[in-house]
Amino acid sequence: MNLDDIPSGSLCVLDTNILIYAEQAASLQAQRLLRRIEDRDLSGVLPQPVWQETIHRLMIIEATLLGHVRGTNPARQLSGKPHIVKNLTMYRDKVKALVTLGLGFEPCHEPDLIGKALELQERHGLLTNDSLIAAITLRIGADALITSDRGFLALTELKIYAPSDVPVPLTQ
């Protein structure tokens, strides 16, 4: 189901890829989704791992756009340039805008990690952050998980929505 199909009033957990699609104008559906959250038509929540990955990816995108890193493994390159990290500002502003937009923060609790996430990894082969996102989504009783990550499709206990307006709607 695409992002425009999400019923009004739904509690939605967003994955990092959706935020990046919206920020880079790669998906009009993702941009409309964020506007619906801002307009309070939907409630949007980012689990702790999503906040962390989003901040990291926005930092890397900014450093790449400014020409501070190139080629493979930009995170490793940037880790050796703390003077560059100190001066990056656009990604910080974008993170603050996500909070202003109305996206909530849902922390990871020990039972999410030790209990449910490990179980989901064992049953479905999810990577660590994905299993945490799924565990938190289940714990808060969200109506929808919004992602383009194919790994989540194995989770029959979650309703998954993905943008249909990106070249490869669901990624690995």
C-alpha positions as CSV (number, residue, x, y, z in Angstrom):
1,M,0.0,0.0,0.0
2,N,1.3,3.4,-0.8
3,L,1.7,6.3,1.6
4,D,-1.4,8.1,0.4
5,D,-3.5,5.1,1.5
6,I,-2.8,5.5,5.2
7,P,-6.1,6.3,7.0
8,S,-6.4,9.6,8.9
9,G,-5.8,9.4,12.6
10,S,-3.2,6.5,12.2
11,L,-0.2,6.2,14.5
12,C,2.7,5.8,12.1
13,V,6.3,4.7,12.8
14,L,8.6,6.0,10.1
15,D,11.8,4.4,9.0
16,T,14.9,6.5,8.0
17,N,14.5,5.9,4.3
18,I,11.2,7.7,4.2
19,L,12.7,10.8,5.8
20,I,15.6,10.8,3.4
21,Y,13.2,10.3,0.4
22,A,11.2,13.3,1.6
23,E,14.3,15.5,2.3
24,Q,15.8,14.8,-1.1
25,A,12.5,15.2,-2.9
26,A,12.8,11.6,-4.2
27,S,9.2,10.8,-3.2
28,L,6.2,13.1,-3.3
29,Q,4.3,10.6,-1.2
30,A,6.9,10.9,1.5
31,Q,6.7,14.6,1.4
32,R,2.9,14.5,1.6
33,L,3.1,12.1,4.5
34,L,5.2,14.6,6.5
35,R,2.8,17.3,5.7
36,R,-0.1,15.1,7.0
37,I,1.9,14.7,10.2
38,E,2.5,18.4,10.5
39,D,-1.2,19.0,9.9
40,R,-2.0,16.4,12.6
41,D,-3.9,14.2,10.2
42,L,-1.5,11.5,11.2
43,S,0.7,10.9,14.3
44,G,4.3,10.2,13.4
45,V,6.8,8.6,15.7
46,L,10.5,7.9,15.1
47,P,12.0,5.1,17.3
48,Q,15.4,5.9,18.8
49,P,17.4,3.9,16.1
50,V,15.6,5.9,13.4
51,W,16.5,9.3,15.0
52,Q,20.1,8.1,15.3
53,E,20.4,6.8,11.7
54,T,18.6,9.8,10.3
55,I,20.9,12.3,12.0
56,H,23.9,10.2,10.8
57,R,22.7,10.0,7.2
58,L,21.8,13.7,7.0
59,M,25.3,14.6,8.3
60,I,26.9,12.4,5.7
61,I,24.7,13.8,3.0
62,E,25.7,17.4,4.0
63,A,29.4,16.5,4.1
64,T,29.2,14.9,0.7
65,L,27.3,17.8,-0.9
66,L,29.9,20.2,0.4
67,G,32.7,18.1,-1.0
68,H,34.3,17.2,2.4
69,V,34.0,13.4,1.7
70,R,34.0,11.5,-1.6
71,G,33.9,7.9,-2.7
72,T,33.5,4.8,-0.6
73,N,32.9,4.8,3.2
74,P,32.1,8.5,3.7
75,A,31.4,7.9,7.5
76,R,34.9,6.6,8.0
77,Q,36.4,9.6,6.1
78,L,34.3,12.0,8.2
79,S,35.2,10.4,11.5
80,G,38.8,11.5,10.8
81,K,37.8,15.1,10.2
82,P,36.2,16.4,13.5
83,H,36.9,20.0,12.4
84,I,34.5,19.4,9.5
85,V,31.9,17.8,11.7
86,K,32.0,20.8,14.0
87,N,31.2,23.1,11.2
88,L,28.3,21.2,9.6
89,T,25.0,23.0,10.3
90,M,22.4,22.1,7.7
91,Y,21.8,18.6,9.1
92,R,21.3,20.0,12.6
93,D,18.7,22.4,11.3
94,K,16.9,19.6,9.5
95,V,16.8,17.4,12.6
96,K,15.4,20.3,14.6
97,A,12.8,20.8,11.8
98,L,11.7,17.2,12.2
99,V,10.9,17.8,15.9
100,T,9.1,21.1,15.0
101,L,7.1,19.1,12.4
102,G,5.7,17.0,15.2
103,L,7.5,13.8,14.9
104,G,7.7,12.0,18.3
105,F,10.6,10.2,19.9
106,E,10.2,6.7,21.2
107,P,13.1,5.4,23.2
108,C,14.4,1.9,23.0
109,H,13.8,0.0,26.3
110,E,15.7,-3.0,27.5
111,P,12.8,-5.4,26.8
112,D,12.6,-4.1,23.2
113,L,16.2,-5.2,22.7
114,I,16.7,-8.2,24.9
115,G,13.2,-9.6,24.4
116,K,11.3,-8.7,21.2
117,A,14.1,-7.6,18.9
118,L,16.2,-10.7,19.4
119,E,13.1,-12.8,18.8
120,L,12.3,-11.0,15.6
121,Q,15.9,-11.4,14.4
122,E,15.7,-15.1,15.1
123,R,12.3,-15.6,13.4
124,H,12.8,-13.2,10.4
125,G,16.5,-12.6,10.0
126,L,16.2,-8.8,10.6
127,L,19.2,-6.7,11.1
128,T,19.6,-5.1,14.6
129,N,18.2,-1.7,13.9
130,D,15.3,-3.1,11.9
131,S,14.5,-5.5,14.6
132,L,14.5,-2.7,17.2
133,I,12.3,-0.5,15.0
134,A,9.8,-3.4,14.6
135,A,9.9,-4.2,18.4
136,I,9.2,-0.6,19.3
137,T,6.5,-0.4,16.6
138,L,4.8,-3.4,18.1
139,R,5.2,-2.2,21.7
140,I,3.5,1.2,21.1
141,G,0.7,-0.4,19.0
142,A,1.3,1.6,15.9
143,D,-1.2,1.3,13.1
144,A,1.5,1.4,10.4
145,L,5.2,1.0,9.8
146,I,6.3,3.3,6.9
147,T,9.4,2.0,5.2
148,S,10.8,1.0,1.8
149,D,12.9,-1.8,3.4
150,R,12.0,-5.3,2.1
151,G,13.1,-6.9,5.3
152,F,10.0,-5.7,7.1
153,L,7.7,-7.5,4.7
154,A,8.2,-10.8,6.6
155,L,6.5,-9.3,9.6
156,T,2.9,-10.3,9.3
157,E,2.0,-8.7,12.6
158,L,2.7,-5.2,11.2
159,K,0.9,-3.2,8.5
160,I,3.6,-1.9,6.2
161,Y,3.2,1.1,3.9
162,A,5.8,2.0,1.3
163,P,6.1,4.8,-1.3
164,S,5.2,3.6,-4.7
165,D,6.7,6.7,-6.4
166,V,10.4,5.8,-6.0
167,P,12.3,3.8,-8.6
168,V,12.6,0.7,-6.3
169,P,9.7,1.1,-3.9
170,L,11.1,-1.5,-1.4
171,T,14.9,-1.7,-0.8
172,Q,17.0,-4.4,0.8
